[in-house]
Structures are given as C-alpha cells and as structure tokens.
Amino acid sequence: MGLPFEKPATFDAYYLADFRALTWYAIRIGASSPEEAEDITQDVMGTVLRHWDEIEAPYAYARTAVRGQICRVKNRTARRREAEVRATARQPERSLTPFDGDTTMVLAWLRTLPAAQREVLALATDGFEPLEIARITGQNTATVRSNLRHGRRKLIRLMLESAGKEADDGPDRPGRAGSAPAKRQRVSPDDPERSDRCGTTATRPASAV
C-alpha cells in the first residue's frame, strides 16, 4: 500500500503519516542502524517543519533530503574509517544490525545492489511511480525503469538461490545424490492424457504481440 502523496493540511498530520515509512526508507538505502535512520529522519522532519509553507510535495522532498543526509553520513564514516585503518593498521569490525533474521537477510541482499538500483527499489517500495522517482533521484525515467527491472531480477535470483540452499539442507528426495533416481513414466502416443496435455499447440493472443 503506497503513501498518500497529497500534502496533508498540517505538518503534524504529515509527520504521523510518514515518519515510520521515511525511517524505513533511510534503512533501505543505507542507514547503518535503526538509531541512525531515526536520527536522520528527525533531522529531515525538522527541516520540513521549518519550510512547511513553501514545500509543495513533502513526501518527495523528505526523501530527497534523507538521500542527501545518507550520502553525507557515508562520506564522513568512510573518512573516519580510513583514518582508523591508518592509525591501527586494521579495518574495524562492523557492529551487527539489530534486526530479525529475515529483515537482516533482505537488507543484506539490498546492499549487494548498485546504489542506484537500491535507491529506486526503496522509493518504489514506498509507492512512488517511476516519474516521481526520476524527479527525486535526478535520473531520467528510462534509467529508473531499467534500474527497477535489474534490481528486482537480482533480488529474485538471490531469493531463489537462498531457497535452493535451504532445500539442499533438507532430507534426501528422489533424484538427489545418495538416493535412487525417480523412474520416468513412459506415455504411449495414444494415451488420452497425453493428448489432453500436448494435443494442441498454444498460440499467443494477438493482443499480446
């Protein structure tokens, strides 16, 4: 379910409608923890409040501001880590993110995507259409659609690979290594079941061409 993109009558109404979704947007595009995401969201909400009368589209405005904040935080963090590495001659360990297992896995998958794909998927999750995403990110609409398509394909592939790994950890099933291969059923050409399944050739409807 998408967000109500019309500007609410008051800032308080907007805050209540968007704070949680905006925090999750910050997490999806790269905030290192829920606490960091909430801090960034609070800062952005303060900016929205100060400029409430001038802002026409607060949902899009806030996400653009969060995006900028995330970039600045990442740059500061990278510089700090480089200094720490130079000082200690080793990379400091990352702290574990306090999410449940499924959420941690999905976030880990998202972070394997290029930043542009991760960002458009995060905006699409909030209900923004490609044209609106293009305005927020500065990409053209065709690039947004391409990033959405490639990002979704990679996430689906990762999910299928994960599901396959879990299945491989289960008990032996027919056809797997260590078990007898399943017998292949031979079907007579005159078998009525075969005729029902294969007797007609599927054709694409003209409207689908």
Disulfide bonds with the S-S distance in Angstrom:
none
